[in-house]
Amino acid sequence: MEGTLPHLLSEFPFLASINLDSNSLRGIIPPSLASLKNLNRLDLDNNKLSGTIPAEIFDLSKLEILDIDKNFLIGTISSKISKLTLLSYISIKFNLFTGTIPQAIMSLTKLKIFLLEGNKFSGNISDRLCDLFELGELKHLHADCVEPLKKQCVCCTRCFPHT
């Protein structure tokens, strides 16, 4: 499939899963996806999407899987991510995100997998994120924590060189 994400998707209010990975989708993630109140999986990885994560996406209270890796997404990760309390899987790797990892991630107590390598994040990975390991949920944390960035990440399960 090529082109942009169809805005018509928002006309299916009972849609629970979107899996459009490995297409040639371009353009932005439409804010209208936030009208899909039953959405528990948003999988848009390995496309050519650009722009930021729309703030409206953080209103998808049933979202458990957010997989938007391998795109050209920019901006920071909003602290509003804490509203997605059911998230168990986040993959934002290999995009162009900047800024720091928001402290709000620490409130995602159901998070099992967090993949964020291959971006332009600054600062260290918070030791507080490691607390999610101690709670027994977080099993995989991948980040850029070796040369040249030298980010500290005492609980990363896999460290990558910055690309």
PyMOL commands that set and color helices and strands:
alter all, ss='L'
color gray80, all
select helices_A, chain A and resi 7-11+31-35+55-59+79-83+103-107+127-134
alter helices_A, ss='H'
color red, helices_A
select strands_A, chain A and resi 2-4+17-19+24-27+41-43+48-51+65-67+72-75+89-91+96-99+113-115+120-121+140-146+158-161
alter strands_A, ss='S'
color yellow, strands_A
deselect
rebuild
show_as cartoon
